[in-house]
């Protein structure tokens, strides 16, 4: 089998979270898939709102450009807000999949209703926006927050992980959902253990997105360049954006 490179982009600047995400991606990748786990050098340390997403989107585009130059055939945006997804698809030749998009799709294939467990209460609202945008609003029973910031998942205390576990148990009992979606890339390493413990599919978007990209590549499907996802119209960018030329 021919080797293929899938670039997995953590849109925040946390190296520890990038490592967590990369490990989760490699755990599910096919034997001929090389995972290139990256994050921007500049931007926000965590993504917890619309402002953070706007800043992070520039870093995502920079990484897409760099990934293409490094030979990546497909790309994953490993933040549950899917920041810069459509712009990234304009810039990329290969498929680009966001982890929220992938996890929601996967959830509907194994259950008729799913719940989402995310970090801060404000990200609950962002998840609901995405549910509406992707057409999964009627499939989602509820969105729950552990009420801890994203970087709590990397502080080594285990508190955030336990809160995720408790929220997943609560969602399974109260929402009558057949599956649970983990609403943060930093939760990627929890899915298998929780699936085993709870007895229902607990879906990590990082793994789901990697497998979706692999499937698209196996089918020979790249991002369509007919219509609005055609390559960006050539313009001279100025200032700090020159690096995207």
C-alpha positions as CSV (number, residue, x, y, z in Angstrom):
1,X,0.0,0.0,0.0
2,X,1.2,3.5,-0.8
3,X,2.1,5.7,2.1
4,X,-0.1,8.7,2.7
5,X,0.3,11.7,5.0
6,X,-2.6,13.2,6.9
7,X,-1.9,16.5,8.7
8,X,-3.6,16.9,12.0
9,X,-3.8,20.5,13.0
10,X,-4.3,21.5,16.6
11,X,-5.4,25.2,16.1
12,X,-4.2,26.3,19.5
13,X,-0.5,26.7,20.5
14,X,-0.4,24.1,23.2
15,X,2.4,21.6,22.5
16,X,1.1,19.2,25.2
17,X,-2.4,19.1,23.6
18,X,-0.9,18.7,20.2
19,X,0.9,15.6,21.5
20,X,-2.3,14.2,23.0
21,X,-4.1,14.8,19.7
22,X,-1.3,13.3,17.6
23,X,-1.2,10.2,19.8
24,X,-5.0,9.7,19.4
25,X,-4.7,10.1,15.7
26,X,-1.9,7.6,15.3
27,X,-3.8,5.1,17.5
28,X,-6.5,4.7,14.8
29,X,-4.6,5.5,11.6
30,X,-4.1,2.8,9.0
31,X,-0.6,1.2,8.7
32,X,0.1,3.2,5.5
33,X,-0.9,6.5,7.1
34,X,1.7,8.9,8.5
35,X,0.2,11.4,11.0
36,X,1.8,14.9,10.9
37,X,0.5,16.5,14.1
38,X,1.2,20.2,14.2
39,X,0.1,23.5,15.8
40,X,0.8,27.2,15.0
41,X,3.6,29.0,16.7
42,X,1.5,32.1,17.2
43,X,-2.1,32.5,18.2
44,X,-4.1,31.5,21.3
45,X,-3.1,28.8,23.9
46,X,-6.7,27.5,24.0
47,X,-9.9,28.1,22.0
48,X,-12.9,28.9,24.0
49,X,-14.9,31.4,22.1
50,X,-15.6,33.2,18.8
51,X,-12.7,35.6,19.2
52,X,-10.3,32.7,19.8
53,X,-11.6,30.8,16.8
54,X,-11.1,33.9,14.6
55,X,-7.5,34.2,15.7
56,X,-6.9,30.5,15.4
57,X,-8.3,30.3,11.9
58,X,-5.2,32.2,10.5
59,X,-2.9,29.6,12.1
60,X,-5.0,26.8,10.6
61,X,-4.6,28.4,7.1
62,X,-0.8,28.7,7.6
63,X,-0.6,25.1,8.6
64,X,-2.7,24.0,5.6
65,X,-0.3,25.8,3.3
66,X,2.7,24.3,5.1
67,X,1.1,20.8,5.0
68,X,0.6,21.0,1.3
69,X,4.2,21.9,0.8
70,X,5.2,18.9,3.0
71,X,3.2,16.5,0.9
72,X,0.1,16.1,3.1
73,X,-2.8,14.5,1.1
74,X,-5.4,15.3,3.7
75,X,-6.0,17.5,6.7
76,X,-7.8,17.4,10.1
77,X,-8.8,20.5,12.1
78,X,-8.6,19.2,15.6
79,X,-10.7,21.8,17.5
80,X,-14.3,21.2,18.2
81,X,-15.3,24.6,16.9
82,X,-13.9,23.5,13.4
83,X,-12.3,27.0,13.1
84,X,-11.5,28.1,9.5
85,X,-12.9,24.9,8.0
86,X,-14.3,26.3,4.8
87,X,-11.4,28.7,4.2
88,X,-9.1,25.7,4.8
89,X,-11.0,23.7,2.1
90,X,-10.5,26.6,-0.3
91,X,-6.7,26.5,0.3
92,X,-6.3,22.7,0.3
93,X,-6.3,20.3,-2.5
94,X,-7.0,17.2,-0.5
95,X,-9.9,16.6,1.9
96,X,-10.2,18.7,5.1
97,X,-12.4,17.5,7.9
98,X,-13.2,19.1,11.2
99,X,-13.5,17.0,14.4
100,X,-16.9,18.3,15.4
101,X,-18.2,17.6,11.9
102,X,-16.7,14.1,11.9
103,X,-17.9,13.2,15.4
104,X,-21.4,14.3,14.7
105,X,-21.6,12.3,11.5
106,X,-20.2,9.2,13.1
107,X,-22.6,9.5,16.0
108,X,-25.6,9.4,13.7
109,X,-24.3,6.2,12.2
110,X,-24.3,4.3,15.5
111,X,-27.2,5.9,17.3
112,X,-30.4,7.9,16.6
113,X,-29.6,10.4,19.4
114,X,-26.4,11.6,20.8
115,X,-25.2,13.9,23.6
116,X,-22.1,16.2,23.6
117,X,-19.8,16.8,26.5
118,X,-17.7,19.9,26.2
119,X,-15.6,22.2,28.4
120,X,-17.0,25.7,29.3
121,X,-20.6,26.7,29.3
122,X,-20.0,29.2,26.5
123,X,-18.8,26.4,24.2
124,X,-22.2,24.7,24.7
125,X,-23.6,27.6,22.6
126,X,-20.9,27.2,20.0
127,X,-21.6,23.5,19.7
128,X,-25.3,24.2,19.2
129,X,-24.4,26.6,16.4
130,X,-22.5,23.8,14.7
131,X,-25.3,21.3,15.2
132,X,-27.6,23.6,13.3
133,X,-25.1,24.4,10.6
134,X,-24.3,20.7,10.0
135,X,-28.0,19.6,10.1
136,X,-27.7,17.5,13.3
137,X,-29.8,19.6,15.6
138,X,-32.6,17.1,15.8
139,X,-30.2,14.2,16.5
140,X,-28.6,15.8,19.5
141,X,-30.4,15.3,22.8
142,X,-28.3,17.7,24.9
143,X,-24.9,19.5,25.2
144,X,-23.2,19.4,28.6
145,X,-20.3,21.4,30.0
146,X,-17.8,20.2,32.6
147,X,-17.3,23.9,33.5
148,X,-13.5,23.8,33.3
149,X,-11.2,25.5,30.8
150,X,-9.6,23.5,27.9
151,X,-6.1,23.6,29.4
152,X,-7.4,21.9,32.5
153,X,-7.2,18.7,30.4
154,X,-3.4,19.1,30.3
155,X,-2.7,20.2,33.9
156,X,-1.9,16.6,35.1
157,X,-4.4,16.7,38.0
158,X,-6.9,14.4,36.4
159,X,-9.8,16.6,37.6
160,X,-11.0,17.5,34.1
161,X,-10.9,13.9,33.0
162,X,-13.0,12.8,36.0
163,X,-15.4,15.6,35.3
164,X,-15.7,14.4,31.7
165,X,-16.4,10.9,32.9
166,X,-19.1,12.0,35.3
167,X,-20.8,14.2,32.7
168,X,-20.8,11.3,30.3
169,X,-22.4,9.0,32.9
170,X,-25.0,11.8,33.6
171,X,-25.7,12.3,29.9
172,X,-26.2,8.6,29.3
173,X,-28.7,8.3,32.2
174,X,-30.6,11.6,31.7
175,X,-30.6,12.1,27.9
176,X,-31.6,8.7,26.7
177,X,-28.9,9.0,24.1
178,X,-27.3,6.1,22.3
179,X,-23.9,7.7,21.9
180,X,-21.8,10.5,23.4
181,X,-19.5,12.9,21.5
182,X,-16.5,14.4,23.3
183,X,-16.5,18.1,22.5
184,X,-12.8,19.0,22.7
185,X,-9.7,17.7,20.9
186,X,-8.0,17.5,24.3
187,X,-10.4,14.8,25.3
188,X,-9.3,12.5,22.5
189,X,-7.5,10.0,24.7
190,X,-10.6,9.3,26.8
191,X,-12.9,7.8,24.3
192,X,-11.9,4.1,24.3
193,X,-11.9,3.8,28.1
194,X,-15.2,5.5,28.4
195,X,-16.8,3.4,25.7
196,X,-15.7,0.3,27.6
197,X,-16.9,1.6,30.9
198,X,-20.3,3.0,29.8
199,X,-21.2,0.4,27.3
200,X,-22.2,3.0,24.7
201,X,-20.2,4.5,21.8
202,X,-18.2,7.5,23.1
203,X,-16.8,9.3,20.0
204,X,-13.6,11.2,19.8
205,X,-13.6,13.6,16.8
206,X,-9.9,13.3,16.2
207,X,-10.1,9.6,15.5
208,X,-13.3,10.0,13.6
209,X,-11.9,12.7,11.4
210,X,-8.7,10.7,10.6
211,X,-10.8,7.8,9.5
212,X,-13.0,10.0,7.4
213,X,-10.0,11.5,5.6
214,X,-8.6,8.1,5.0
215,X,-11.9,7.0,3.5
216,X,-12.1,10.0,1.2
217,X,-8.5,9.4,0.1
218,X,-9.2,5.7,-0.5
219,X,-12.2,6.7,-2.7
220,X,-10.0,9.2,-4.6
221,X,-12.1,12.1,-3.4
222,X,-10.4,15.5,-3.0
223,X,-12.0,18.9,-2.1
224,X,-14.1,20.1,-5.0
225,X,-12.7,23.0,-6.8
226,X,-15.9,23.7,-8.6
227,X,-17.8,26.6,-7.0
228,X,-17.2,28.3,-3.7
229,X,-14.4,25.9,-2.6
230,X,-12.2,26.7,-5.6
231,X,-8.8,28.0,-4.7
232,X,-8.8,31.6,-3.3
233,X,-8.8,34.3,-5.9
234,X,-5.2,35.4,-6.3
235,X,-4.6,38.7,-4.5
236,X,-1.5,40.4,-3.1
237,X,-1.8,40.0,0.7
238,X,-0.1,42.6,2.8
239,X,1.4,42.9,6.3
240,X,1.4,39.9,8.5
241,X,-0.7,38.0,5.9
242,X,2.0,38.0,3.2
243,X,3.0,34.6,4.4
244,X,-0.2,33.2,3.1
245,X,0.6,34.3,-0.5
